[in-house]
Amino acid sequence: MKILLLGIGNVLYADEGIGVHFVNYIQENYCFDHQTHQLDVLDGGTLAQGLIPTLCQYDYLIVVDTVNANGVAPGEVYFFDFDKAPAEIDWQGSAHEVEMLQTLIMMEMVGDRPKTFVLGVTPTVLEPMTLGLTEQILAAVPLMEKTLLSHMGSLGFTHQRIANIDINILIPDSYKRGLTLDEEY
């Protein structure tokens, strides 16, 4: 099985960049192994529909992103099957969330969407031109990490911690890491 861990977000909008920052953090700090499954990690930025040719190559997708949830405080972590989203999840949040939702729905309509899970956190700040994460979102990272590692273990992956790089160290260079369509194709 081919599995993709996909970080979505705009790193120039503070907490909205958590998906990108988190997958970079995981990629820098962990090595995953499975006898038969393949795991790829990708910073998808805000490409959404531009990712369709890449996404349809996978059997299983874990999207890391912000999620808006009605009546929930910032920093709340969610992990759910995309087909069984909790009732409080509001997909009408930031522009990239809506675009990613539309992308996944379009893929479903043509039968190309992989089995999809969402690892999300409710954001606090969506201010333009602000690199970095608020304290509430930074505080959510350990739970996001534990949740992802547990889920990967349930899929039969083993992991090894190969570094101990703080997520804040990675943030200033996040914009340099993202996938560009020219590089992918």
C-alpha positions as CSV (number, residue, x, y, z in Angstrom):
1,M,0.0,0.0,0.0
2,K,1.3,3.5,-0.9
3,I,0.6,6.0,1.9
4,L,1.0,9.8,1.7
5,L,1.4,12.1,4.7
6,L,0.4,15.4,3.3
7,G,0.8,18.8,5.0
8,I,-1.5,21.5,3.8
9,G,-1.4,25.2,4.7
10,N,-0.2,28.7,4.0
11,V,3.0,29.3,6.0
12,L,2.5,33.1,5.6
13,Y,-0.7,33.0,7.6
14,A,0.6,32.0,11.1
15,D,-1.4,29.0,12.5
16,E,-2.7,28.1,9.0
17,G,0.8,26.8,8.2
18,I,0.6,24.0,10.9
19,G,0.1,21.2,8.3
20,V,3.2,22.2,6.4
21,H,5.3,22.8,9.6
22,F,4.1,19.5,11.1
23,V,5.0,17.3,8.2
24,N,8.4,19.0,7.9
25,Y,8.9,18.3,11.6
26,I,7.9,14.7,11.3
27,Q,10.2,14.2,8.2
28,E,13.2,15.7,10.0
29,N,12.7,13.8,13.3
30,Y,11.5,10.4,12.3
31,C,12.2,7.4,10.0
32,F,9.4,5.0,9.3
33,D,9.7,1.4,8.2
34,H,7.3,-1.2,7.0
35,Q,7.9,-4.5,5.2
36,T,5.5,-3.9,2.4
37,H,3.9,-0.4,2.7
38,Q,5.5,2.7,1.4
39,L,5.2,6.1,3.2
40,D,5.9,9.4,1.5
41,V,5.8,12.8,3.2
42,L,4.8,15.9,1.2
43,D,4.5,19.6,1.9
44,G,1.5,20.4,-0.3
45,G,1.3,24.1,0.7
46,T,-1.9,25.5,-0.8
47,L,-1.8,23.6,-4.1
48,A,-5.0,21.6,-3.5
49,Q,-6.3,20.8,-7.0
50,G,-2.8,21.0,-8.4
51,L,-2.1,17.9,-6.2
52,I,-4.6,15.7,-7.9
53,P,-2.1,13.9,-10.2
54,T,0.0,13.2,-7.1
55,L,-2.8,12.2,-4.7
56,C,-4.4,9.7,-7.1
57,Q,-1.2,7.6,-7.1
58,Y,-1.7,6.7,-3.4
59,D,-4.0,4.2,-1.7
60,Y,-4.1,6.0,1.6
61,L,-3.9,9.6,2.5
62,I,-3.3,11.4,5.8
63,V,-4.0,15.2,5.5
64,V,-2.5,17.4,8.2
65,D,-4.2,20.8,8.2
66,T,-6.1,23.3,10.3
67,V,-9.8,22.4,10.8
68,N,-12.5,24.8,11.9
69,A,-14.9,23.4,14.5
70,N,-18.0,25.1,15.9
71,G,-17.7,25.9,19.6
72,V,-14.2,24.5,20.0
73,A,-11.3,26.4,21.5
74,P,-8.1,27.0,19.5
75,G,-5.5,24.2,19.7
76,E,-8.0,21.3,19.8
77,V,-6.6,18.3,17.9
78,Y,-8.8,16.1,15.7
79,F,-8.1,12.9,13.9
80,F,-10.8,11.4,11.8
81,D,-11.8,9.4,8.8
82,F,-12.7,11.9,6.1
83,D,-15.9,10.0,5.3
84,K,-16.9,10.2,9.0
85,A,-16.1,13.8,10.0
86,P,-17.3,14.9,13.4
87,A,-20.5,17.0,13.3
88,E,-18.7,20.1,14.7
89,I,-16.2,20.3,11.8
90,D,-16.9,23.3,9.7
91,W,-15.4,23.1,6.2
92,Q,-16.1,26.7,5.4
93,G,-13.0,28.0,7.1
94,S,-9.9,29.3,5.4
95,A,-9.7,29.4,1.6
96,H,-7.3,26.5,1.4
97,E,-9.5,24.2,3.6
98,V,-12.4,24.8,1.2
99,E,-10.3,24.2,-1.8
100,M,-8.8,21.0,-0.4
101,L,-12.3,19.8,0.5
102,Q,-13.4,20.5,-3.0
103,T,-10.4,18.6,-4.3
104,L,-11.1,15.6,-2.2
105,I,-14.8,15.6,-3.3
106,M,-13.9,15.9,-7.0
107,M,-11.5,13.0,-6.6
108,E,-14.2,10.9,-4.9
109,M,-16.6,11.7,-7.8
110,V,-14.3,10.2,-10.3
111,G,-13.2,7.4,-8.0
112,D,-9.6,8.5,-7.5
113,R,-9.6,9.6,-3.9
114,P,-7.5,7.4,-1.7
115,K,-8.8,6.3,1.8
116,T,-8.4,9.6,3.6
117,F,-7.8,10.6,7.2
118,V,-7.5,14.1,8.6
119,L,-5.1,15.1,11.4
120,G,-6.2,18.7,12.2
121,V,-6.0,21.3,14.8
122,T,-8.2,24.3,15.3
123,P,-6.3,27.5,14.6
124,T,-6.1,30.8,16.4
125,V,-4.4,33.3,14.1
126,L,-4.9,33.5,10.4
127,E,-3.1,36.8,9.9
128,P,-1.3,37.5,6.6
129,M,2.4,37.7,6.6
130,T,3.0,36.2,10.0
131,L,5.5,33.3,10.1
132,G,5.2,31.1,13.1
133,L,2.6,29.5,15.3
134,T,0.8,30.7,18.4
135,E,1.3,29.1,21.8
136,Q,-2.0,27.2,21.6
137,I,-1.0,25.5,18.3
138,L,2.6,24.8,19.5
139,A,1.1,23.2,22.6
140,A,-1.0,20.9,20.3
141,V,2.0,19.5,18.4
142,P,2.9,16.8,21.0
143,L,-0.6,15.4,20.8
144,M,-0.6,15.6,17.0
145,E,2.8,13.7,17.0
146,K,1.5,11.0,19.4
147,T,-1.7,10.6,17.4
148,L,0.2,10.2,14.1
149,L,2.8,7.8,15.5
150,S,0.0,5.7,17.1
151,H,-1.9,5.6,13.8
152,M,1.2,4.7,11.8
153,G,1.8,1.9,14.4
154,S,-1.8,0.6,13.8
155,L,-0.9,0.4,10.1
156,G,2.1,-1.8,11.0
157,F,4.8,0.8,10.7
158,T,7.7,1.0,13.1
159,H,9.4,4.4,13.7
160,Q,12.7,5.6,14.9
161,R,13.5,9.0,16.3
162,I,16.5,10.2,14.2
163,A,16.7,13.8,15.5
164,N,15.2,16.1,18.1
165,I,14.6,19.3,16.1
166,D,12.1,21.7,17.5
167,I,9.3,22.7,15.1
168,N,10.2,26.4,15.7
169,I,13.6,25.8,14.2
170,L,12.0,24.6,11.0
171,I,9.5,27.4,10.5
172,P,11.7,30.2,9.1
173,D,12.7,28.0,6.2
174,S,9.3,26.3,5.6
175,Y,8.6,28.4,2.5
176,K,11.7,27.0,0.9
177,R,10.7,23.3,1.3
178,G,7.3,23.2,-0.5
179,L,6.5,21.3,-3.6
180,T,6.4,23.1,-6.8
181,L,4.6,21.6,-9.8
182,D,7.8,22.0,-11.9
183,E,9.7,19.9,-9.4
184,E,7.0,17.2,-9.2
185,Y,6.6,16.7,-13.0
